[in-house]
Amino acid sequence: MATQQSLAAPLVASTVLVTALLFVPAALAGQFGTPKEHEGTRIFQATEHPYYSGQFHLSGQRTTLIGSMNDRAPWDHLDYAGKRLTPLQGAIDIEVNELTNSGQAVAEFIEGTDRYRIVFDRFAAKAPFQDGGIATRVYEHGDSNNGDPLYPKTWLYLGGWGTATVQKNDQVLYKDYDAHFMVMERSRDPKTHEVHYPVKRTLPGGETDPAAMEIDLWIRSKEQNTNNFPPFETFVHLCWEEVTWK
């Protein structure tokens, strides 16, 4: 049978340990993740992390083309209603360095009997939020005051801006067209495929769903055509619903 003394020993040891933790010297406590003032809920920029490499490598599967590569004007290649979505065989691979604004995004897909390849490897900024051509941790579109309002406000885990070349069956189809990719929150309802935008909302966040992620890629011409939506002569819009970080 345990003695009263032996039963008390663990209790005494626990009390000593708790007491010791309560009186950890400030110099030692500062070596660990102690919140500083009110910064515990702030979202830090990537460059505020001492071991930030700037290197991103991810891929997208479950390719969807909004509309068709063979559409004739007038067309809608944002398709908020989700009525003109074309599932395709294909994928995208993104390997870029956000600090040096370098790397490439390569998308390949097949529509009908035609094979397409998009190489997006020239990055440049036209606005400060684009951070030299590749940016991370930024809101864009909607009422974010960054980018155009044609798509819902969304959190970009990673975004790229610049120019790309599109090949069709190994022949150049579009050369040096404006390009933009977004690794972003899910924009379409998983059941109806609708983009809930624009809607009257009472909450400050965007109309996207932060519970999932997608990759979108836009290729557009400089030439305008107001019969189309968006109003460009050419606007290629692809989406990948499965995202893999490498």
C-alpha positions, -999 to 999 in steps of 0.1 A, spaced: 0 0 0 13 34 -9 23 57 20 10 92 24 46 104 18 49 86 -15 15 99 -27 25 135 -19 57 134 -39 43 138 -74 21 166 -62 51 185 -47 70 180 -80 42 193 -101 38 224 -78 75 231 -81 74 228 -119 44 252 -123 60 277 -99 92 276 -119 73 282 -152 56 312 -136 89 328 -129 108 322 -161 133 351 -165 123 377 -190 155 372 -210 147 335 -215 110 341 -222 120 365 -250 136 337 -269 102 321 -276 70 332 -294 58 358 -268 33 382 -284 46 418 -286 21 445 -278 -9 441 -301 8 423 -331 -6 389 -323 -35 392 -348 -17 412 -375 -10 395 -408 27 399 -415 42 405 -449 62 376 -462 94 396 -460 89 401 -423 97 364 -418 135 359 -413 136 326 -433 114 336 -462 129 322 -494 104 338 -519 104 305 -538 70 291 -547 63 258 -566 28 246 -570 5 230 -596 -31 229 -605 -53 201 -617 -90 197 -628 -87 222 -656 -117 243 -666 -119 267 -695 -145 294 -692 -161 294 -726 -142 281 -755 -110 290 -774 -132 290 -805 -159 314 -793 -170 342 -816 -181 376 -803 -201 384 -784 -190 361 -756 -187 361 -718 -155 347 -704 -161 355 -668 -194 337 -667 -207 345 -632 -236 322 -638 -214 292 -645 -233 281 -676 -203 280 -701 -177 260 -683 -156 235 -702 -138 207 -683 -105 198 -700 -76 176 -698 -46 196 -686 -27 212 -658 -6 242 -648 28 243 -631 40 275 -613 76 278 -602 85 314 -593 106 335 -569 86 363 -555 117 382 -542 133 383 -577 101 384 -598 114 355 -619 104 320 -629 75 308 -650 39 295 -651 33 269 -678 -2 257 -686 -11 229 -710 -46 217 -720 -65 200 -748 -97 213 -763 -112 190 -790 -84 180 -813 -62 211 -805 -34 212 -779 -26 245 -762 5 256 -743 8 289 -724 42 301 -712 41 330 -687 76 339 -679 79 377 -681 68 394 -650 64 432 -646 43 455 -624 19 482 -635 8 491 -600 25 492 -566 5 463 -551 19 440 -579 53 443 -562 75 441 -593 53 415 -611 49 387 -585 33 394 -551 20 374 -522 -5 381 -493 -25 408 -510 -62 415 -517 -72 421 -553 -104 429 -574 -138 438 -561 -137 467 -537 -101 460 -526 -89 491 -545 -63 468 -562 -69 457 -598 -102 460 -617 -136 453 -601 -146 426 -626 -141 397 -602 -149 394 -564 -124 407 -539 -101 378 -531 -71 370 -510 -41 362 -532 -18 336 -517 3 344 -548 -3 365 -579 17 373 -611 14 400 -637 32 404 -670 31 389 -705 27 354 -719 27 335 -752 1 310 -762 8 282 -787 -18 261 -805 -5 228 -819 31 241 -816 23 273 -835 23 307 -819 -13 319 -815 -9 349 -792 25 364 -786 33 388 -757 -2 392 -745 -10 406 -711 -12 379 -685 -23 375 -649 -24 344 -626 -40 342 -592 -36 315 -565 -67 326 -547 -97 316 -526 -124 296 -542 -146 318 -564 -173 294 -576 -200 276 -557 -190 239 -557 -226 228 -564 -239 255 -588 -206 267 -602 -219 302 -599 -197 332 -589 -218 351 -563 -209 384 -577 -218 412 -577 -242 409 -547 -252 433 -520 -233 422 -489 -232 433 -453 -198 418 -444 -165 434 -453 -148 403 -468 -151 393 -504 -176 370 -521 -151 342 -523 -149 311 -500 -117 309 -479 -124 272 -472 -109 262 -506 -84 274 -531 -81 277 -569 -57 289 -596 -70 313 -622 -51 324 -654 -61 353 -676 -46 361 -710 -59 392 -728 -52 413 -758 -46 450 -758 -73 454 -785 -108 462 -771 -142 449 -781 -171 462 -762 -194 434 -775 -175 410 -753 -172 406 -715 -146 415 -704 -144 441 -733 -113 427 -750 -109 412 -785 -92 382 -768 -97 370 -732 -86 335 -723 -98 324 -688 -87 291 -672 -93 278 -637 -78 248 -618 -98 236 -589 -72 214 -572 -40 230 -560 -9 212 -549 20 229 -531 54 214 -537 
